[in-house]
Amino acid sequence: MADRPRFGPAGVPPSFRAMKASLTDIPRLLREEGLDAFEYQAVRWGGKPQMRREEAENLGLKAKENDVLLSLHGSYFINLCGEKETVEASKDRLIACAAASKWMGSKIVVFHPGFYGRKPPKDVFKACLGALKDVVERLRSLSITDVRIGPETMGKPTQFGSLEEVLALCEQVEQTQPVIDWAHLHARDHGRFKTVNDFCIVVEEIERRLGTEAVKNMHCHFTKVEFTDKGERCHHTMDEAGYGPEFEMLARVLANFRLNPVIISESPVLDVDAIKMRDILRKEIKT
């Protein structure tokens, strides 16, 4: 739970990689930039944590020292909507990510739920719901109860993860939290966010469905996005004209509702745009 709006990158910024910074250097470097969140990318993981527990704990210690809130993006190789063998392997990957998340003190694992395939959406939802409930039961048997599982809104119509589907999952499964990827929603709905009110509608729907605390402490991804009829195509920087959504509109909603979200930048210039978003929101709060 964020005590204020927090901003940070999805993964290690290119400039940090260029200076060959170690993982435990990242929180200090982010703090020096005035950023206070970091989403560790476990996107290539298989069925076991692919980092040593000591390494995860050291990252968590440095994050705490520098007041940087950690989250973890789970494996891309998760599909809770597929065939039985795929689903079982996906559960193992999600649980592995949750274990590492607990080690580092991250409170949420972000993940992509899966794909529709040729199944009707209602059947896909039922399958995903059952799989997610089983994951949470297994986490509790492992005493992993302080890490939330975050299904993310997705950017292509072939992917399970509309706003309605994500909120419905979180209504029915304990220990979950929706992850609102504004770019994905924008692309999925072919340019959804054209006005401030378009953002308000989403915020109000989350509050109506999941309550005030859920919306006040949202976990979000943001970047500008290019899309086609097939949905999301690629990310763009804040400075590139002609792409949306506009963060200024979201900032106005966040300020008006007095929300404390974690906003993770997925821009090609990760930390640079995280700083720009932070400054835009600060300016909006002061006005």
Secondary structure, DSSP 8 states (H G I E B T S, - for coil): --SS-EEEEBS--HHHHHTT--GGGHHHHHHHTT--EEEEE-TT--SS-SS-HHHHHHHHHHHHHTT-EEEEE--S---TTS-HHHHHHHHHHHHHHHHHHHHHT--EEEE--EE-TTS-HHHHHHHHHHHHHHHHHHHHHTT--S-EEEEB--SSTTEE--HHHHHHHHHHSTTB--EEEHHHHHHHTTS---SHHHHHHHHHHHHHHH-HHHHHT-EEEE-EEEEETTEEEEEE-TT-TT-B--HHHHHHHHHHHT---EEEE-SSSHHHHHHHHHHHHHHHHH-
